[in-house]
C-alpha cells in the first residue's frame, strides 16, 4: 500500500538527502540511537500507518524497522515540499 513512498524515502536515505528535526535528534540521544540506526530503520522498515497533520494537512508516516544492532525502532517521517526526507522523531517501541 505504501510501497511507492517507502521507495522514495529509501532513495533519500541512500543519497543522504534528508534532515532531522531537533526533536528527532533529542529523542535519538535519549534512546542511545545513532544516525546509522535512523538510516537502517528506514532501509529495513515498513510503513505502519499514514497520518495527516491537522494544521498543515501534510502526510507523515510511522515506520517500524531495525537498528544496526537488530532491535526494533520506530520513526515518523515525511517528504518536504522540496522533496527532502524529514525525520520528525525516532523512538524505541
C-alpha positions in Angstrom: 0.0 0.0 0.0 2.8 2.4 0.8 5.5 0.9 -1.4 6.0 4.0 -3.6 6.5 6.4 -0.7 8.8 4.0 1.1 10.9 3.6 -2.0 11.2 7.4 -2.3 12.2 7.6 1.4 14.8 4.8 1.0 16.3 6.6 -2.1 16.6 9.8 0.0 18.4 7.8 2.8 20.8 6.3 0.3 21.6 9.7 -1.2 21.8 11.3 2.3 19.2 13.7 1.2 17.4 14.0 4.5 17.2 16.2 7.6 16.4 15.5 11.2 14.3 17.8 13.3 15.7 18.9 16.6 13.1 16.8 18.3 14.3 13.7 16.4 17.9 14.4 17.4 17.0 14.8 21.1 14.9 11.5 21.0 17.8 9.7 19.3 20.2 10.8 22.0 17.7 9.9 24.8 17.4 6.4 23.4 21.1 6.0 22.7 20.5 5.6 19.0 22.8 6.7 16.2 22.3 8.2 12.7 23.0 4.7 11.4 20.1 3.4 13.4 17.9 6.0 11.7 19.1 5.1 8.3 18.8 1.3 8.9 15.3 1.8 10.4 14.1 3.2 7.1 16.0 0.9 4.9 14.7 -2.2 6.7 11.4 -0.8 7.8 7.8 -1.0 6.7 5.2 1.8 6.9 2.7 1.0 9.6 0.4 3.9 9.0 -0.1 7.3 7.4 -1.1 10.3 9.5 -2.3 13.7 8.3 -1.3 16.8 10.2 -4.4 18.7 11.2 -2.8 22.1 10.9 -0.9 21.7 7.6 -2.6 18.7 6.0 0.8 17.2 5.4 1.2 13.5 5.4 3.6 11.8 7.7 4.4 8.1 8.0 5.1 5.9 11.0 7.7 3.3 10.1 9.0 0.3 12.1 12.4 -1.1 11.2 15.6 -2.4 12.8 18.5 -0.7 14.3 22.1 -1.7 13.4 22.0 -4.0 16.5 18.9 -5.7 15.3 16.5 -4.1 17.8 13.2 -2.6 16.8 12.9 1.1 16.2 10.0 3.4 15.1 10.3 6.6 13.2 7.9 9.2 12.0 9.0 10.8 8.7 7.6 12.9 5.9 8.6 14.3 2.5 9.1 18.0 2.4 7.7 20.2 -0.3 11.2 20.4 -1.7 11.5 16.6 -1.9 13.8 16.2 1.0 13.0 13.5 3.6 12.4 14.9 7.1 12.8 12.6 10.1 10.3 14.0 12.6 11.0 11.6 15.5 12.6 8.3 16.4 12.0 6.1 19.3 12.3 2.5 20.7 8.8 0.9 20.8 
